[in-house]
Amino acid sequence: MIHSRLGLIRITPLGDNLVHQLQGIFSFVTRKKVQNGLGRSEEADFAEFLLLMKQLLDINFAKLKDKT
């Protein structure tokens, strides 16, 4: 999670509220893997990363669309 947060910080600053939202979205994206015992919630494989980025762009998280 820290690595994805650091990557987004380069694009847009994240306050505590946005960090909390990002953690929730990240957990949502990785939940099936965790429920099936196939990985940890702190890690995302490439497919999950793509889903995460799509979700962040779809909701315009932290006005990400304005900065990309």
TADA-V78628 format. One record per residue. RES is the residue in three letters. SS is DSSP state (@ for helix, = for strand, . for the rest). PSI is psi in whole degrees, -180 to 180 (none if undefined). NEAR is the number of other C-alpha atoms within 12 Angstrom. Layout:
res->RES ss->SS psi->PSI near->NEAR
res->RES ss->SS psi->PSI near->NEAR
This chain:
res->MET ss->. psi->-39 near->25
res->ILE ss->@ psi->-40 near->16
res->HIS ss->@ psi->-43 near->14
res->SER ss->@ psi->-35 near->26
res->ARG ss->@ psi->-43 near->26
res->LEU ss->@ psi->-37 near->15
res->GLY ss->@ psi->-40 near->14
res->LEU ss->@ psi->-31 near->27
res->ILE ss->@ psi->-32 near->19
res->ARG ss->@ psi->-29 near->14
res->ILE ss->@ psi->-44 near->18
res->THR ss->. psi->142 near->21
res->PRO ss->. psi->144 near->19
res->LEU ss->. psi->120 near->23
res->GLY ss->. psi->-179 near->14
res->ASP ss->@ psi->-42 near->12
res->ASN ss->@ psi->-45 near->13
res->LEU ss->@ psi->-36 near->23
res->VAL ss->@ psi->-43 near->23
res->HIS ss->@ psi->-43 near->16
res->GLN ss->@ psi->-43 near->20
res->LEU ss->@ psi->-40 near->30
res->GLN ss->@ psi->-41 near->25
res->GLY ss->@ psi->-43 near->20
res->ILE ss->@ psi->-43 near->30
res->PHE ss->@ psi->-46 near->36
res->SER ss->@ psi->-40 near->26
res->PHE ss->@ psi->-43 near->23
res->VAL ss->@ psi->-35 near->31
res->THR ss->@ psi->5 near->30
res->ARG ss->@ psi->-41 near->23
res->LYS ss->@ psi->-42 near->17
res->LYS ss->@ psi->-43 near->21
res->VAL ss->@ psi->-44 near->18
res->GLN ss->@ psi->-34 near->14
res->ASN ss->. psi->3 near->11
res->GLY ss->. psi->27 near->11
res->LEU ss->. psi->4 near->14
res->GLY ss->. psi->-177 near->17
res->ARG ss->. psi->155 near->19
res->SER ss->. psi->-15 near->25
res->GLU ss->. psi->-7 near->24
res->GLU ss->. psi->144 near->24
res->ALA ss->. psi->132 near->29
res->ASP ss->. psi->-180 near->20
res->PHE ss->@ psi->-42 near->12
res->ALA ss->@ psi->-41 near->14
res->GLU ss->@ psi->-37 near->25
res->PHE ss->@ psi->-44 near->23
res->LEU ss->@ psi->-42 near->17
res->LEU ss->@ psi->-40 near->20
res->LEU ss->@ psi->-48 near->32
res->MET ss->@ psi->-40 near->27
res->LYS ss->@ psi->-45 near->19
res->GLN ss->@ psi->-43 near->22
res->LEU ss->@ psi->-40 near->27
res->LEU ss->@ psi->-39 near->20
res->ASP ss->@ psi->-39 near->15
res->ILE ss->. psi->2 near->17
res->ASN ss->. psi->50 near->19
res->PHE ss->@ psi->127 near->28
res->ALA ss->@ psi->32 near->26
res->LYS ss->@ psi->39 near->18
res->LEU ss->@ psi->-37 near->23
res->LYS ss->@ psi->-33 near->17
res->ASP ss->@ psi->-18 near->12
res->LYS ss->@ psi->2 near->15
res->THR ss->. psi->none near->14
